[in-house]
Amino acid sequence: MKTKRFVLFVLAFVVALAACGPGGGSGGGGGRSIGDGPVTLRLASDAPIDHIASRLNNMAADLVYERTEGRVQIQYFPASQLGGYETVYEELMMGTIDIAQITVPDSLDPRLGVGYVPYIATSFQEAEILFAPDSFISQFKAEIVAQHNVRFLGWVLEGFIGMGVVGQPDDVFTPGTSKGSSFRLRTAPLVTFRLVQEDLGYNVVTVPYAEVPVAMQTRVVDGWIGGTPNMNYAWVGELISRMYINYLHAEATAYVMSEVSLGRLPEEDQQIVIEVFQEISRRSFQEAQENEEEFKRKLQEDYGVEIVEFPPEVLAAHVAFVRETTWPRLESSLTTELMDALRAEVAQFP
């Protein structure tokens, strides 16, 4: 039987072929010119079509085309069509993919996981401050990716990552206790994801993002931590029975662009592209919380998923536990200096 995910994938493929605006490009290298016509830039994302990031990415493509008067068009490839975020980032460095809205992998430098340090932000209000364009985290991220010939253009705040499950873990509300020897939780391979789940008491499996739905269907995993309510709805909504809202990680993916591709554009168009993605980044902060509430409701109404919010006292206990237990463990990979800087950042909040 055809599933919603299959339909979405087919639609994503059709959308990608159609491209954004007239004169859609071929599937060749990055920053291509089509004869004497427009330059086509390929934008890669893991986001499904039915997702806030895809809506924002399509909006960015339209604005670039409009403001460059058709000189630059963006061909959008959602749903990991150009590969997982590790592959996409490698191609950004080479200039064979031009722009991406992705989780920047930490394989080249563990400090690239700075945006996913658990419980750095515990609310949308805190996230808006911590991930602002002039914030410490934004400037730090920009400095690191610049070493890879990549330009950081801004964050896309998609919401907060929670835990979608098909099985039931034990003692969910108590940090540090075993969640059951048979309960397997999928996490992203980033050290900022893996260590905290181990500390909280979960058996961790690092299944690739693209394989999560199949892993759930076959019960290779019993749940995953790696998606907002919107992502759970679009990716595994028909599979999960319950979603725990625990605010563990802010889902702030990054707009990043190849310096190779940027250098192929005239200076005027370079500035337009940069400003458009910075503008869309800011827009994500305005829309993220409303989008979050909408998809909590849609998960319940469309798929019968039970939404379980961590009560304030439980959330506070988790925040204290993780900052006391996991943050020191992250120092060996993210460095003590970086973790101390993050401690200073969160100290501004009551």
C-alpha positions as CSV (number, residue, x, y, z in Angstrom):
1,M,0.0,0.0,0.0
2,K,1.3,3.4,-0.9
3,T,2.2,5.4,2.2
4,K,2.2,9.1,2.8
5,R,6.0,9.1,2.8
6,F,6.1,7.5,-0.6
7,V,3.7,10.1,-2.0
8,L,5.7,12.9,-0.5
9,F,8.9,11.6,-2.0
10,V,7.4,11.4,-5.4
11,L,6.0,14.9,-5.1
12,A,9.4,16.1,-4.0
13,F,11.0,14.6,-7.0
14,V,8.5,16.2,-9.3
15,V,9.0,19.6,-7.6
16,A,12.7,19.3,-7.9
17,L,12.5,18.6,-11.7
18,A,10.2,21.5,-12.2
19,A,12.7,23.8,-10.4
20,C,11.9,27.2,-9.0
21,G,11.0,29.7,-11.7
22,P,11.4,29.4,-15.4
23,G,14.4,27.8,-17.0
24,G,15.1,25.2,-14.3
25,G,18.7,23.8,-14.4
26,S,20.2,20.5,-15.2
27,G,21.6,18.1,-12.6
28,G,25.2,19.0,-13.2
29,G,27.7,20.7,-11.0
30,G,27.1,23.7,-8.7
31,G,26.5,27.3,-9.8
32,R,25.7,26.4,-13.4
33,S,24.9,28.9,-16.2
34,I,22.4,27.9,-18.8
35,G,23.7,29.4,-22.0
36,D,23.3,33.1,-21.7
37,G,20.4,32.7,-19.3
38,P,20.2,32.6,-15.5
39,V,22.6,31.0,-13.1
40,T,21.0,28.1,-11.4
41,L,22.0,27.3,-7.8
42,R,21.0,24.0,-6.2
43,L,19.6,24.1,-2.7
44,A,19.7,20.9,-0.7
45,S,17.6,20.0,2.4
46,D,16.6,17.1,4.5
47,A,13.2,18.6,5.1
48,P,10.1,16.9,3.6
49,I,7.8,19.0,1.5
50,D,5.2,19.3,4.3
51,H,7.6,21.1,6.6
52,I,8.2,24.7,7.7
53,A,11.7,24.6,6.3
54,S,10.6,23.6,2.8
55,R,8.0,26.5,2.8
56,L,10.8,28.9,3.8
57,N,13.2,27.5,1.3
58,N,10.7,27.9,-1.5
59,M,10.1,31.4,-0.3
60,A,13.8,32.1,-0.5
61,A,14.0,30.8,-4.0
62,D,11.2,33.0,-5.2
63,L,12.7,36.1,-3.5
64,V,16.2,35.5,-5.1
65,Y,14.6,35.1,-8.5
66,E,12.5,38.2,-8.1
67,R,15.3,40.4,-6.7
68,T,17.9,39.4,-9.2
69,E,15.4,40.0,-11.9
70,G,15.8,36.4,-13.1
71,R,19.6,36.4,-13.2
72,V,19.8,33.8,-10.4
73,Q,17.3,31.0,-9.8
74,I,17.3,28.3,-7.1
75,Q,16.5,24.7,-7.8
76,Y,15.2,23.2,-4.5
77,F,15.8,19.5,-3.6
78,P,14.0,18.6,-0.4
79,A,13.8,15.3,1.4
80,S,17.5,14.4,1.2
81,Q,17.3,14.0,-2.6
82,L,20.9,15.1,-3.0
83,G,22.1,12.9,-0.1
84,G,22.2,13.1,3.7
85,Y,23.6,16.1,5.4
86,E,27.1,14.6,5.7
87,T,27.4,14.2,1.9
88,V,25.8,17.5,1.2
89,Y,28.3,19.3,3.4
90,E,31.2,17.7,1.6
91,E,29.8,18.8,-1.7
92,L,29.3,22.3,-0.4
93,M,33.0,22.5,0.3
94,M,33.7,21.5,-3.2
95,G,31.1,23.7,-4.8
96,T,29.2,20.8,-6.4
97,I,26.2,21.7,-4.3
98,D,25.6,25.5,-3.9
99,I,23.4,26.1,-0.8
100,A,22.0,23.9,1.9
101,Q,19.6,24.0,4.8
102,I,21.0,21.2,6.9
103,T,22.4,20.0,10.2
104,V,26.1,20.7,9.7
105,P,27.9,17.5,10.6
106,D,30.5,17.4,13.3
107,S,32.8,14.9,11.7
108,L,35.3,17.5,10.6
109,D,35.1,19.4,13.9
110,P,33.0,18.3,16.9
111,R,32.5,22.0,17.8
112,L,30.1,22.2,14.8
113,G,27.6,20.6,17.1
114,V,27.4,23.8,19.1
115,G,23.8,24.5,18.1
116,Y,22.7,21.1,19.4
117,V,24.2,21.2,22.8
118,P,21.3,19.8,24.9
119,Y,19.3,22.2,27.0
120,I,21.2,25.3,25.9
121,A,17.8,26.8,25.2
122,T,14.6,25.7,27.0
123,S,12.1,28.0,25.3
124,F,11.5,29.8,22.0
125,Q,12.3,33.1,23.7
126,E,15.7,31.9,24.8
127,A,16.4,30.3,21.4
128,E,15.6,33.6,19.6
129,I,18.4,35.3,21.7
130,L,20.9,32.5,21.6
131,F,20.7,32.0,17.8
132,A,20.4,35.6,16.8
133,P,22.6,36.7,13.8
134,D,25.0,38.6,16.1
135,S,25.0,36.0,18.9
136,F,28.1,34.1,20.2
137,I,26.8,30.8,18.7
138,S,26.2,32.3,15.2
139,Q,29.6,34.0,15.1
140,F,31.3,30.8,16.3
141,K,29.6,28.7,13.7
142,A,30.5,31.1,11.0
143,E,34.2,31.0,11.9
144,I,34.3,27.2,11.9
145,V,32.6,26.7,8.5
146,A,34.6,29.4,6.9
147,Q,37.7,27.2,7.4
148,H,35.9,24.7,5.1
149,N,35.3,27.2,2.3
150,V,31.6,27.5,3.4
151,R,29.6,30.7,4.2
152,F,27.2,30.6,7.2
153,L,24.1,32.6,6.3
154,G,21.9,32.0,9.4
155,W,19.9,29.6,11.4
156,V,16.5,28.2,10.5
157,L,14.6,27.7,13.8
158,E,12.3,24.8,13.1
159,G,11.1,24.2,16.6
160,F,12.2,21.9,19.4
161,I,13.2,18.3,19.0
162,G,11.2,15.8,21.0
163,M,10.9,12.0,21.1
164,G,8.5,10.1,18.9
165,V,8.0,6.5,19.9
166,V,6.4,3.3,18.7
167,G,7.3,1.5,21.9
168,Q,7.1,2.7,25.5
169,P,10.3,3.5,27.4
170,D,10.3,3.1,31.2
171,D,10.5,6.0,33.7
172,V,10.5,8.7,31.1
173,F,10.2,11.6,33.6
174,T,13.2,10.7,35.7
175,P,16.6,11.6,34.2
176,G,19.4,9.0,34.6
177,T,17.4,5.9,35.2
178,S,17.2,3.0,32.8
179,K,14.5,3.4,30.2
180,G,14.3,-0.4,29.6
181,S,16.9,-2.8,28.3
182,S,14.7,-3.6,25.2
183,F,13.8,0.0,24.3
184,R,16.1,1.3,21.5
185,L,16.2,5.0,20.8
186,R,17.6,6.4,17.5
187,T,19.7,9.5,17.8
188,A,21.7,11.5,15.3
189,P,25.4,10.5,15.3
190,L,26.5,14.0,16.6
191,V,28.2,13.7,20.0
192,T,25.8,16.3,21.4
193,F,22.9,13.9,20.7
194,R,24.5,10.6,21.6
195,L,26.0,11.4,25.0
196,V,22.9,13.0,26.5
197,Q,20.7,10.1,25.6
198,E,23.2,7.7,27.2
199,D,23.2,9.8,30.3
200,L,19.4,10.0,30.5
201,G,19.3,6.2,30.5
202,Y,18.5,5.2,26.9
203,N,20.0,2.4,24.7
204,V,21.2,4.4,21.8
205,V,21.2,3.4,18.1
206,T,22.6,5.8,15.4
207,V,20.4,4.9,12.4
208,P,20.9,7.4,9.5
209,Y,18.1,10.0,9.3
210,A,16.8,8.7,5.9
211,E,16.3,5.2,7.3
212,V,14.3,6.2,10.4
213,P,10.8,5.3,9.0
214,V,11.9,1.8,7.9
215,A,13.8,1.3,11.2
216,M,10.6,2.1,13.0
217,Q,8.4,-0.1,10.8
218,T,10.8,-3.1,11.3
219,R,11.3,-2.2,15.0
220,V,15.0,-1.9,14.6
221,V,14.3,1.1,16.8
222,D,11.4,1.8,19.2
223,G,11.6,5.6,18.9
224,W,13.7,8.5,17.8
225,I,15.0,11.8,19.1
226,G,15.7,14.0,16.1
227,G,12.5,15.7,15.0
228,T,10.2,18.5,15.9
229,P,6.4,18.0,15.9
230,N,6.4,19.2,12.3
231,M,9.1,16.7,11.3
232,N,7.4,13.9,13.2
233,Y,4.2,14.6,11.3
234,A,5.8,14.8,7.9
235,W,8.2,11.9,8.4
236,V,6.8,9.3,10.8
237,G,3.4,10.6,11.8
238,E,1.5,7.5,10.7
239,L,4.0,5.2,12.6
240,I,4.4,6.8,16.1
241,S,1.9,6.4,18.9
242,R,3.2,9.0,21.2
243,M,5.4,12.1,21.2
244,Y,7.2,13.4,24.2
245,I,7.8,17.2,24.3
246,N,10.9,17.7,26.3
247,Y,12.7,20.7,24.7
248,L,16.0,18.8,24.7
249,H,17.4,20.3,21.6
250,A,16.5,23.4,19.7
251,E,16.1,22.3,16.0
252,A,18.1,25.1,14.5
253,T,19.4,23.9,11.2
254,A,21.8,26.1,9.2
255,Y,21.7,28.0,5.9
256,V,25.2,27.4,4.5
257,M,26.6,28.2,1.0
258,S,29.7,27.2,-0.9
259,E,32.2,30.0,-1.3
260,V,33.0,28.5,-4.7
261,S,29.4,29.0,-5.8
262,L,29.1,32.4,-4.2
263,G,32.2,33.5,-6.1
264,R,30.6,32.6,-9.4
265,L,28.0,35.3,-9.0
266,P,28.5,39.0,-9.7
267,E,29.0,41.0,-6.5
268,E,25.5,42.5,-6.7
269,D,23.9,39.1,-6.9
270,Q,26.1,37.7,-4.2
271,Q,24.7,40.3,-1.8
272,I,21.1,39.7,-2.8
273,V,21.4,35.9,-2.2
274,I,23.1,36.5,1.2
275,E,20.5,39.0,2.3
276,V,17.5,36.9,1.2
277,F,18.7,33.9,3.2
278,Q,19.4,36.1,6.2
279,E,15.9,37.5,5.9
280,I,14.3,34.1,5.7
281,S,16.4,33.0,8.7
282,R,14.9,35.8,10.8
283,R,11.5,34.9,9.5
284,S,11.8,31.4,10.9
285,F,12.2,32.8,14.4
286,Q,8.9,34.6,14.0
287,E,7.0,31.5,12.8
288,A,8.5,28.6,14.7
289,Q,6.4,28.6,17.8
290,E,3.1,28.9,16.0
291,N,4.2,26.1,13.6
292,E,5.1,24.0,16.6
293,E,1.7,24.3,18.2
294,E,-0.1,23.6,14.8
295,F,1.7,20.3,14.3
296,K,1.2,19.1,17.8
297,R,-2.5,19.5,17.1
298,K,-2.2,17.9,13.6
299,L,-0.4,14.9,15.0
300,Q,-3.2,14.3,17.4
301,E,-6.0,15.0,15.0
302,D,-4.7,13.3,11.8
303,Y,-2.8,10.4,13.3
304,G,-4.1,10.0,16.8
305,V,-0.6,10.6,18.3
306,E,-0.7,11.2,22.1
307,I,1.2,14.4,22.9
308,V,3.0,14.3,26.3
309,E,4.4,17.6,27.6
310,F,7.0,17.4,30.2
311,P,5.6,19.2,33.3
312,P,7.6,22.3,34.3
313,E,9.1,20.6,37.4
314,V,10.2,17.6,35.3
315,L,11.7,19.8,32.6
316,A,13.6,21.8,35.2
317,A,15.0,18.5,36.7
318,H,16.1,17.4,33.2
319,V,17.8,20.7,32.5
320,A,19.7,20.6,35.8
321,F,20.7,17.0,35.3
322,V,21.9,17.4,31.7
323,R,23.9,20.6,32.4
324,E,25.5,19.0,35.5
325,T,26.1,15.5,33.9
326,T,26.4,15.8,30.2
327,W,27.9,19.2,29.7
328,P,31.1,18.3,31.4
329,R,31.4,15.1,29.3
330,L,31.1,17.3,26.1
331,E,34.2,19.3,27.1
332,S,36.5,16.6,25.8
333,S,35.1,17.0,22.2
334,L,33.7,20.5,22.1
335,T,36.5,21.9,24.4
336,T,36.2,23.4,27.9
337,E,36.5,26.9,26.4
338,L,33.4,26.5,24.3
339,M,31.4,24.9,27.0
340,D,32.4,27.7,29.4
341,A,31.3,30.2,26.8
342,L,27.9,28.5,26.6
343,R,27.6,28.4,30.4
344,A,28.1,32.2,30.3
345,E,25.5,32.5,27.5
346,V,22.8,30.6,29.5
347,A,23.6,32.5,32.7
348,Q,21.7,35.5,31.3
349,F,18.4,33.6,31.7
350,P,16.6,33.3,35.0
